[in-house]
Amino acid sequence: MIGKYVAKLDDKNRLFVPAKLREELGSDFYVTLGINCGHRCLTIYKDADWQTLSENYNTLPISQKGAATSLIFMNAVECEPDKQFRFSLSPFLLSYAGIQKEVMIVGRAGQAEIWDLAEFEAFEAENLTPEKLLASLEAIGL
């Protein structure tokens, strides 16, 4: 998944799935806690990726199933968009990510993220430097 899409929560805390992401996300997907470079956001996982994540979690020894990992599952919501391609987010997830009304939905390789728009703009300004971009490109082998 790639790209950036501005969206707004409606009065029922629903978001509209951008057209370019609909096919990639599929008919149902999962949203849970996320973090990117120290900033809070929400992460969207396609159903198949969520199942892999769950299987990986279930194979961990109990000593490695920490509280933070459990919180990812405890606070997840399964999303099945309605006919208008809207999906709901829990009040807790919205609060965690500091989401007010306007959001930025961004593609991040196999996942997508949901950010409060102002928080995303601060993140982007902080990280959009030649040095950080070069380090990122080197990290992925370019």
GUNU-59447 format. One line per 2 residues: number of its first residue (from 1); their letters; for each residue x, y, z of N, C-alpha, C. Coordinates in Angstrom, 1 decimal. Example, Ala and Ser with C-alpha at 12.3 -4.5 7.8 and 13.67 -1.06 7.14 Angstrom:
BEGIN
1) AS) 13.2:-5.7:7.8:12.3:-4.5:7.8:13.2:-3.3:7.8 | 12.8:-2.2:7.1:13.7:-1.1:7.1:12.9:0.0:7.9
//
This chain:
BEGIN
1) MI) 0.8:-1.2:0.0:0.0:0.0:0.0:0.9:1.2:0.0 | 0.5:2.2:-0.8:1.3:3.4:-0.9:0.3:4.6:-0.9
3) GK) 0.9:5.8:-0.7:0.1:7.0:-0.9:-0.4:7.6:0.4 | -0.9:8.9:0.3:-1.4:9.6:1.4:-2.8:10.1:1.1
5) YV) -3.8:9.9:2.0:-5.2:10.3:1.8:-5.7:11.0:3.0 | -6.2:12.2:2.8:-6.8:13.0:3.9:-8.3:12.5:4.0
7) AK) -8.7:12.4:5.2:-10.1:11.9:5.4:-10.6:12.6:6.7 | -11.9:12.6:6.9:-12.6:13.1:8.1:-13.4:12.1:8.7
9) LD) -13.4:12.1:10.1:-14.4:11.2:10.8:-15.8:11.8:10.7 | -16.8:11.0:10.5:-18.1:11.5:10.5:-18.6:11.5:11.9
11) DK) -19.9:11.9:12.1:-20.4:12.1:13.5:-20.5:10.7:14.3 | -20.4:9.6:13.6:-20.4:8.3:14.3:-19.0:7.7:14.4
13) NR) -18.0:8.5:14.2:-16.6:8.1:14.3:-16.2:7.1:13.2 | -16.8:7.2:12.0:-16.5:6.4:10.9:-15.6:7.1:9.9
15) LF) -14.7:6.3:9.3:-13.9:6.8:8.3:-14.2:6.1:7.0 | -14.0:6.9:5.9:-14.3:6.4:4.5:-13.0:5.8:4.0
17) VP) -13.1:4.5:3.5:-11.9:3.9:2.9:-11.6:4.5:1.5 | -10.4:5.1:1.4:-10.1:5.7:0.1:-10.1:4.7:-1.0
19) AK) -10.6:5.1:-2.2:-10.8:4.1:-3.3:-9.6:3.3:-3.6 | -8.4:4.0:-3.6:-7.2:3.3:-4.0:-6.8:2.2:-3.0
21) LR) -7.3:2.3:-1.8:-7.0:1.2:-0.8:-8.0:0.1:-0.6 | -9.2:0.3:-1.2:-10.3:-0.6:-1.0:-9.9:-2.0:-1.5
23) EE) -9.4:-2.1:-2.7:-9.0:-3.5:-3.2:-7.9:-4.1:-2.4 | -6.9:-3.3:-2.0:-5.8:-3.8:-1.3:-6.2:-4.3:0.1
25) LG) -7.1:-3.5:0.8:-7.5:-3.9:2.1:-8.4:-5.1:2.2 | -9.2:-5.2:1.1:-10.2:-6.3:1.1:-11.5:-6.0:1.8
27) SD) -12.3:-7.0:2.0:-13.6:-6.7:2.6:-13.6:-6.6:4.1 | -12.5:-7.1:4.7:-12.4:-6.9:6.2:-10.9:-6.8:6.5
29) FY) -10.6:-6.0:7.5:-9.3:-5.7:7.9:-9.3:-5.4:9.4 | -8.1:-5.2:10.0:-8.0:-4.9:11.4:-7.3:-3.6:11.6
31) VT) -7.7:-2.9:12.7:-7.0:-1.6:13.1:-6.6:-1.8:14.5 | -5.4:-1.4:14.9:-4.9:-1.5:16.2:-3.9:-0.4:16.5
33) LG) -3.4:-0.4:17.7:-2.4:0.6:18.1:-1.2:0.5:17.2 | -0.6:1.7:16.9:0.6:1.8:16.1:1.5:2.8:16.7
35) IN) 2.7:2.8:16.1:3.7:3.8:16.5:4.7:3.9:15.3 | 5.1:5.2:15.1:6.1:5.4:14.0:7.0:6.5:14.4
37) CG) 8.3:6.1:14.6:9.3:7.1:15.0:8.9:7.9:16.3 | 8.3:7.2:17.3:7.9:7.8:18.5:6.6:8.5:18.5
39) HR) 5.9:8.5:17.3:4.6:9.2:17.2:3.5:8.1:17.2 | 2.4:8.4:17.9:1.3:7.5:18.0:0.4:7.6:16.8
41) CL) 0.0:6.5:16.3:-0.9:6.4:15.1:-1.6:5.1:15.3 | -2.4:4.7:14.3:-3.1:3.4:14.3:-2.6:2.7:13.0
43) TI) -2.5:1.4:13.2:-2.0:0.6:12.1:-3.1:-0.3:11.5 | -3.3:-0.3:10.2:-4.3:-1.2:9.5:-3.6:-2.4:9.0
45) YK) -4.1:-3.6:9.3:-3.6:-4.8:8.7:-4.6:-5.5:7.9 | -4.2:-6.0:6.7:-5.1:-6.8:5.9:-5.4:-8.1:6.7
47) DA) -6.5:-8.7:6.4:-6.9:-9.9:7.1:-5.8:-11.0:7.1 | -5.2:-11.3:6.0:-4.2:-12.3:5.9:-3.0:-11.9:6.8
49) DW) -2.6:-10.6:6.8:-1.4:-10.2:7.6:-1.8:-10.3:9.1 | -3.0:-10.0:9.5:-3.5:-10.1:10.8:-3.4:-11.5:11.3
51) QT) -3.8:-12.4:10.4:-3.8:-13.9:10.8:-2.4:-14.3:11.0 | -1.4:-13.9:10.2:0.0:-14.2:10.4:0.5:-13.7:11.7
53) LS) 0.1:-12.4:12.0:0.5:-11.8:13.2:0.0:-12.6:14.4 | -1.2:-13.0:14.4:-1.9:-13.8:15.4:-1.2:-15.1:15.6
55) EN) -0.9:-15.8:14.5:-0.2:-17.1:14.6:1.2:-16.9:15.2 | 1.9:-15.9:14.8:3.2:-15.6:15.4:3.1:-15.4:16.9
57) YN) 2.1:-14.6:17.3:1.9:-14.4:18.7:1.6:-15.7:19.4 | 0.8:-16.5:18.9:0.4:-17.7:19.5:1.5:-18.7:19.7
59) TL) 2.5:-18.6:18.8:3.7:-19.5:18.9:4.8:-19.0:19.9 | 4.6:-17.8:20.4:5.6:-17.3:21.4:5.5:-18.0:22.7
61) PI) 6.7:-18.2:23.3:6.6:-18.8:24.7:5.9:-17.7:25.6 | 5.3:-18.2:26.6:4.6:-17.2:27.5:5.5:-16.1:28.1
63) SQ) 6.8:-16.5:28.2:7.7:-15.5:28.8:7.9:-14.3:27.8 | 7.6:-14.5:26.5:7.8:-13.4:25.5:6.5:-12.7:25.2
65) KG) 5.4:-13.1:25.8:4.1:-12.5:25.5:3.9:-11.3:26.5 | 4.6:-10.2:26.2:4.6:-9.1:27.1:3.3:-8.3:27.0
67) AA) 3.1:-7.4:28.0:1.9:-6.6:28.1:1.7:-5.7:26.8 | 2.8:-5.2:26.3:2.7:-4.3:25.1:2.1:-5.1:23.9
69) TS) 2.6:-6.3:23.8:2.2:-7.1:22.7:0.7:-7.5:22.9 | 0.3:-7.8:24.1:-1.1:-8.1:24.4:-2.0:-6.9:24.1
71) LI) -1.5:-5.7:24.4:-2.3:-4.5:24.2:-2.6:-4.3:22.7 | -1.8:-4.8:21.8:-2.0:-4.7:20.4:-3.3:-5.5:20.0
73) FM) -3.4:-6.7:20.6:-4.5:-7.5:20.3:-5.8:-7.1:21.1 | -5.6:-6.7:22.3:-6.7:-6.3:23.2:-7.5:-5.1:22.6
75) NA) -6.8:-4.2:22.0:-7.4:-3.0:21.5:-7.7:-2.9:20.0 | -7.5:-4.1:19.4:-7.8:-4.1:17.9:-9.3:-4.2:17.7
77) VE) -9.6:-3.7:16.5:-11.0:-3.8:16.1:-11.0:-4.4:14.7 | -11.9:-5.3:14.5:-12.1:-5.9:13.1:-13.0:-4.9:12.4
79) CE) -12.7:-4.6:11.2:-13.4:-3.6:10.4:-14.0:-4.2:9.2 | -15.3:-4.1:9.0:-16.0:-4.5:7.8:-16.7:-3.3:7.3
81) PD) -16.1:-2.6:6.3:-16.8:-1.4:5.8:-18.2:-1.7:5.3 | -19.0:-0.6:5.4:-20.4:-0.7:5.0:-20.4:-0.5:3.5
83) KQ) -21.6:-0.4:2.9:-21.8:-0.2:1.4:-21.2:1.1:0.9 | -21.0:2.1:1.8:-20.4:3.4:1.4:-18.9:3.3:1.8
85) FR) -18.4:2.2:2.1:-16.9:2.0:2.4:-16.5:2.7:3.6 | -17.4:2.8:4.6:-17.0:3.5:5.9:-16.8:2.4:6.9
87) FS) -15.9:2.7:7.9:-15.7:1.7:9.0:-15.5:2.5:10.3 | -15.8:1.9:11.4:-15.8:2.5:12.7:-14.5:2.2:13.5
89) LS) -14.1:3.2:14.3:-13.0:3.1:15.2:-13.5:3.3:16.6 | -12.9:2.5:17.5:-13.3:2.7:18.9:-12.8:4.0:19.5
91) PF) -13.6:4.5:20.5:-13.1:5.7:21.2:-11.7:5.6:21.8 | -11.4:4.4:22.3:-10.0:4.2:22.8:-9.0:4.4:21.7
93) LL) -9.1:3.8:20.6:-8.1:4.0:19.5:-8.0:5.4:19.0 | -9.1:6.1:18.9:-9.1:7.5:18.5:-8.4:8.3:19.6
95) SY) -8.6:8.0:20.8:-7.9:8.8:21.9:-6.4:8.5:21.9 | -6.1:7.2:21.8:-4.7:6.8:21.8:-3.9:7.5:20.7
97) AG) -4.4:7.6:19.5:-3.7:8.3:18.4:-4.0:9.8:18.4 | -4.7:10.3:19.3:-5.0:11.8:19.4:-5.8:12.3:18.2
99) IQ) -6.6:11.4:17.6:-7.4:11.7:16.5:-8.6:12.6:16.9 | -8.7:13.7:16.2:-9.8:14.6:16.5:-10.9:14.5:15.4
101) KE) -10.7:15.0:14.3:-11.7:15.0:13.2:-11.0:14.6:11.9 | -9.9:15.4:11.5:-9.3:15.1:10.3:-8.1:14.2:10.5
103) VM) -8.0:13.2:9.5:-6.9:12.2:9.6:-6.2:12.2:8.3 | -5.0:11.6:8.4:-4.2:11.2:7.2:-4.1:9.7:7.2
105) IV) -4.5:9.1:6.1:-4.3:7.6:6.0:-3.2:7.5:5.0 | -2.1:6.7:5.5:-0.9:6.6:4.7:-0.6:5.1:4.4
107) GR) -0.2:4.8:3.2:0.3:3.5:2.9:1.7:3.3:3.5 | 2.0:2.1:4.0:3.3:1.8:4.5:3.6:0.3:4.1
109) AG) 4.1:0.1:2.9:4.4:-1.2:2.3:3.1:-2.1:2.5 | 3.2:-3.1:3.4:2.1:-4.1:3.5:1.0:-3.6:4.4
111) QA) 1.2:-2.5:5.1:0.1:-2.0:6.0:-0.2:-0.6:5.6 | -1.1:0.0:6.4:-1.4:1.4:6.3:-1.5:1.9:7.7
113) EI) -1.4:3.3:7.8:-1.5:3.9:9.1:-2.6:5.0:9.1 | -3.2:5.2:10.2:-4.2:6.3:10.4:-3.6:7.3:11.4
115) WD) -3.4:8.5:11.0:-2.9:9.5:11.9:-3.8:10.7:12.1 | -3.8:11.3:13.2:-4.4:12.7:13.3:-3.7:13.5:12.3
117) LA) -4.4:14.4:11.6:-3.7:15.1:10.5:-2.6:16.0:11.0 | -2.9:16.8:12.1:-1.8:17.7:12.6:-0.6:16.9:13.1
119) EF) -0.8:15.7:13.7:0.3:14.9:14.2:1.1:14.4:13.0 | 0.4:14.0:11.9:1.1:13.5:10.7:1.9:14.6:10.1
121) EA) 1.4:15.8:10.0:2.1:16.9:9.4:3.4:17.2:10.2 | 3.3:17.1:11.6:4.5:17.3:12.4:5.5:16.2:12.2
123) FE) 5.0:15.0:12.1:5.9:13.9:11.8:6.6:14.0:10.5 | 5.9:14.4:9.5:6.4:14.6:8.1:7.5:15.7:8.1
125) AE) 7.2:16.8:8.7:8.1:17.9:8.8:9.4:17.5:9.5 | 9.3:16.8:10.6:10.4:16.3:11.4:11.3:15.4:10.6
127) NL) 10.7:14.6:9.7:11.5:13.5:9.1:11.8:13.7:7.6 | 11.3:14.8:7.1:11.5:15.1:5.7:12.7:15.9:5.5
129) TP) 13.9:15.3:5.8:15.2:16.0:5.6:16.0:15.1:4.7 | 17.0:15.7:4.0:17.8:14.8:3.2:18.6:13.7:3.9
131) EK) 19.0:14.1:5.1:19.8:13.1:5.9:18.9:11.9:6.3 | 17.7:12.2:6.8:16.8:11.1:7.2:16.3:10.3:6.0
133) LL) 16.0:11.0:4.9:15.6:10.2:3.7:16.7:9.3:3.2 | 18.0:9.8:3.2:19.1:9.0:2.8:19.2:7.8:3.7
135) AS) 19.2:8.0:5.0:19.3:6.9:6.0:18.2:5.8:5.7 | 16.9:6.3:5.4:15.8:5.4:5.1:16.1:4.6:3.9
137) LE) 16.5:5.3:2.8:16.8:4.6:1.6:17.9:3.5:1.7 | 18.9:3.9:2.5:20.0:2.9:2.8:19.5:1.7:3.6
139) AI) 18.6:2.0:4.5:18.1:0.9:5.3:17.3:-0.1:4.5 | 16.7:0.3:3.4:15.9:-0.6:2.6:16.7:-1.1:1.4
141) GL) 18.0:-0.8:1.4:18.9:-1.3:0.4:19.0:-0.6:-0.9 | 18.6:0.7:-0.9:18.7:1.5:-2.1:20.0:2.4:-2.1
//
